[in-house]
């Protein structure tokens, strides 16, 4: 099945054809490169997250926020290929994450546990996986505070502005953890998990967004009164700019909120974010965004010298933001009217065609381990600039799976 489509984009005015490899070819490549990493690392407590400058694997331990994506990729390989060998590997790498069910030191359990155990439960129905997921939801729930109406993200946040240390930061990425809570509510019948997710989403809706549907990265709260103390960025170009991966997290998160609740305010929010992104004037023609939509824009003051550095010259792209956005759009289109659905699907397909092209799909020489090149971890910190990232591959594969029904 090939999806190399010639798309004339109303949104971008793009008129030249983009040719992508088949979905089958992408998953074959993913199988080869994932197995290369398995053979290289062997130890399932060493989890691949990116690639070093010398071409070797940079790994992290299970408490890193990215720890669930590698196992998640294996579950997606099983889903597409039906090859039972991937089930054995997915189970092995998922099992290494079991201690995370009791982890309470930061908010990323949705990424860490739901992308691994959640996928495993969906594909196997393993009751032990369900128990671990429910316990992880309980652990995540300990970070919820009634006064703020949110789940605390990091334990502290030091402002780029003036060095102020805030004790209750909430980042837009946190929207990605709510799916775990909905799952726990559904399988246990306990509404408490669902209630926390809804309260967090509502508070974020109120405090994180500008009128144009772009999102701040970090909102800091007073833990006693719930008052907003600051709206800033940690990884974006400027405090008022639109960090591209953060916008993609927001789009994905509110699309999930509508799926789980059918509350139209979440659908309106997701659609508003989608319009903002799809009509963003500072998007390259291939639709893979810069690491921040306003990087290099003189009307914004860069938050750090590193942010300023990566806002000059050839500004780095973020393939991970494109992959997350494409996956979110391919779910959002299911809830759209027919004319809007066509536009959304066309836009998402163009992103995937770009990611599947030699410009973003790494050759074996560029990486024998990862699929996508040209992602950015945190330009403001000067970290992981223009490198492969494990979560870029995860959302790329997820989007490819979702695209199958629209081909």
N, C-alpha and C positions, 0 to 999 in steps of 0.2 A: 504494500500500500504506500503510495507516494503522495506527499502533500505539497510538492513543489508547484505553488500557485502563482499566477500572475495577478497581483492585486493592485487595482487602481484605488489608492487611498484618498477618500474625500477629506479625511482629517488632515493629512500631511501634504497632499498634492504630489505624493510620490508616484512616478509613472513607470519606472524601470522595473523589470521582473526580479524577484528574489527567488533563487533556487535553493531548496533545502534538501538534505538527505532524507531518506525514508525514515519513518519511526523505527522500523525494524533495524536499520543500520545504526541508529543512535543507541538503541538498547544493546546491540551486539558490541558496540564500542564500549558502552558502560560496563558490560559483563567482563570484557577483557581487562579494562583498567581497574575495576574494583577487585578482581582476582589478583592483579599485580600487587595491589596494596595488601591484600590478605597474605600473600606469600612473602612480601617484604617485611611486614610487621609481626605476623604470627601471634603475638601476644595481644589478646583482645582487650586488655586494659590500656593499651596504647592506641588511641583513636585518632585517625588522620583528620586534620582540619585544613591544612594548606600546604604549600610547597615552598621550600627554602630557595634562596638564590642559586644554590648549587644544583638544584633539580631534585634534591632528596625530599622525603616526606617530613613535614612538621606535624608532630602528633601532640595530643593533649590527654589529660587524664579524664576520668568520667565526670568530674565536677565542673568541667568547662561547659559553657552554655551550648556549645556545638556538639556535645558528645553523642546525641541521639541520631544525628543525620546519617552517619555511615551505616549503621544497622538499618535505618529507614530506607536508604538506597537499595540495600539487599532485599528488603521486603518488596520494594517496587520492582526490582528485577524478577523476583518470584511471580509477582502479579502479572507481569507482561509475558515472561518466557514460559511460565508453568514448569520450569526446571526445578525439580525437588532438591537438587544440590544447593540451590540458593536458600531453600528453607533451612537446611542444616547450618549454613554459614550465618544466616540471619538470626537463628536461635542462639548460636554461640556468642555472637557479638551483642545481642540484646541481653543475654544472661549476665554479661559483665556489668550491666547498668543497674542491676537489682538494688544495690544500696541506695540508689537515688530516690526510692519511694519514701525515704525518711528525711530527705534533704530539705532544709528550710533556710539556707543561708542567702539565697537570692531567688528571683521570681521565675527563672527560665525552665521550670519543670515541664511546661507544655512542649517546648522544643526537645528537651532531653528525654522525656518519657513518652509523650504522646506520639512523637514521630517514630519511635522505636516500638515500644510495647503496644501503642494504639494501633499501629499498622499490623503488628503481629496478631493482635486479638481479632481484628477485622478479617484477616485472611485465614486464621486457624481456629478461632473460637476457644483458645486455650484459657481455661478458667483461672489458672494461676496468673496469667497476664492480667485478667480483669481485676483480681485482688490487688495486684501491684499498682495498677492504674488508680484504683479507688484510694489506696493509701497515699499515693502521690498527690491526689487531689486534696486529701486531708492536710498534707504537709504544706501545699501551696496556700490553702485556706488560712493557715496560721499567720500569713503575712497581710491579711485583710484587716483594715482598721475602720470602725464604724464612723469615726469623726470625719475622716477624709472621704470615705465611701470608695476607697480604692485598695488595690493590692500593692504593697510596697515593692518597688523594683530592686534597686540597690540599697545597701545599708546606709551609705552616705553618698553625697555628690559634692565635689568641690567645683565651684563656679569658675569658668574661664574669665568671667568679668572682673571679679574683685577678690577671688580666693575664698569667698564665703563657703562654709561647709554646711550643707543642708542635710537634715537627718531623715527626711521622708521624700525622696525623689520617686517619681513615677514616669516611666518612659513609654512612648507610643508602642514600642515593641511588645509591651505587656499584653496588648490585645490578642497576641498570638497564643497566650496561655489559657484563654477562656474556654477553648474547645475541650480541654481536659476536664474542666469543671462540669460542663454540660454532659459529657459522657458519664461522669460519676453519678450525677443526678439521675440520669436515665436508667442506669443499670441497678442503682440502689433504691430508687424511689424517694430519695432524700432531697427535698427542694432547697436545702441550705446551700449546696454547691451552685445551683442555678441562680439563686438569689444573689450570691456574691458576684457572679459573672455579670449579671444585669446591672447591679449597682456600680460595678467598676466601669462598665461600658457607658453607662449614663453620665457618670462623673467625668469620664474622659471626653465624651461628646460635648459636654458643657465647657470644659476648661482647656482642652488641647488644640482646638481648631480655630483658625481664622475665618473670616467671612467668605474667603474664596475656596474653602475646604482644604487648604493646606494645613499641615500639622506642625506644631512645635515638637521638638524631640523630648525635652525634659520639662516636667512641671513639678515644682517643689511645694509641699504642703506643710502647714502647721499641724502637728500631730494632735494637738488639743482642740483647736477650733475648726480645723479643716480648711482654713483660709489658704488661698494660693499666695505663696511668698515670692515665687519667681517662675518665669517661663524662659528657658534657655536651650542651648544645644550642648551636647557632649561630642558628637561625631560629625555634625554638619559644618557648613562653611561659615555661617553666621547665625546669631540667635534668632533672627527673623527670616532666615532663608528656608528653603524646602529641601531637606536632606532626602535624597531620592529613595534610599532603602526604607526610611521611616514612612514615607508616603505609601510605599508598597505594603508595609506592615499594616498601616491604617486601612487601606483598601481591602486587604485580605480579612482583617479582623472584623470589620463591620459587615462584610459579606457573610461570614460565619454567623455573626449575631442574627442576621435576618433568617438564615437557614434554620437556626435553632429556636427562634422565637416567633417568626413571622410578624414581627412588629415593624410596621411600615417606616417608622422613623429611622431604623437601621438601614433599610433599603435605600431610603432617600439619601442618607449619609454616604453609603457606598457608591451610589450613582453620582453624587456630587464630587466625591474624590476621583472617581473614574473620569468624569468630564474634565476636572482640573488637569489630570495627567495626560489624557488623550489630546487635549488642546494646549498643552504646555508649549509655548513658542521656542523655548530653549532646548528642545529635544532634537538630537541628530536625525537625519533622514532615515537611518536604519532602525530608529526607535529604541535603541539601547541608551539609557540616560547617562549623563554625566553623574559623578558621585554625589553632586548636589546640583539642583536645577538652577541655582544662582551663583555657582562657583565662578569667580572672576568678575561678577557684576559689581561695578564701582559704587552702586547705591547701597551695598551691604558691606559692613565692616567685618572682615574675617576674624574669627574668634581666637585663632592662634597663628603663630608664624608658619606652622605646617599647613594650616588651611589656606593661608595666603599663597604659599609655595605651590600648592596643587590647584590653585585657581588661575595659574598663568600658563601661557604656552599651550601645549597639547594637554588639555584637561583630562584626567583619567576618567574612563567609563566605569560603570558598575553593572557588570553582567548579572550579578546576583539580584539587583533591584529589578532588572528587566525580567528575569525568570520568575520572581515572586509576583510581579505585576501580571504577567501572562497567565499564571496559574489562577490568580484571583479573578481576573477578567473572565476566564473560561468557566468559572462557577457563576459569577455575577450574571453572565448572559442568560443563564437558565431562568432568571427572574425578570428579564427585560421583555418589553414589547418587541414585536417582530422586527420593526425597522431599526430600533436601537440595538437589538440583538445582533443583527448583521454587521453593524459598525463595530461592535465590541469584539465579535469573533474575528473579523478582518484585522483589527488592530493587534489582537493577541497572536494571530497567526503570523503576522509580519514580524513580531518580536521573535517568535520561535524560529522562523526562517533565518533571521539574522543570527541568532544564537547557533543555528545549525550550519552556518556558513564557515568557511576557513578563517574569516575575520575574528570569530569568537570561539569556534570549536578547536581545541588545541590539537595539534599534530602529535604524533608519538614522540618526536624530537623535543617538542615544547613541554609535553608532560605525558609520561607513560601511565600516570595514575589518575588524573582528573579529566573531566570532560571540557569544562569551560575555562578560558583564560579571561583576563581583563576584568577582574572584580576588585573591589576596594573594601577593606575592613574598616579602618578609621583614619581618614586623611588628616583630621584635626590632630590626632596623636602621632601622625607619621608612620602608622603601622599598617602592614598588609596592603600595599599600594600596587595595583596592577598585577594581581596574582590569582591563581586558582583558589577557590574556597569551597569547602565541602557542602555548604548549604546552597550555594549557587547550583551545584549539580543536583542536589535533592529537589529543589523547586523546578528545575528544568525538566527532570524526569517526571515529576508530578504533573507539570503542565502538558508534557507530551502524552501522558496517559489520558488526561482530561480532554485533549484535543481529538482523540480518536473518534469520538461521537460527532464531531463537527467537520470531519474530513469529507 
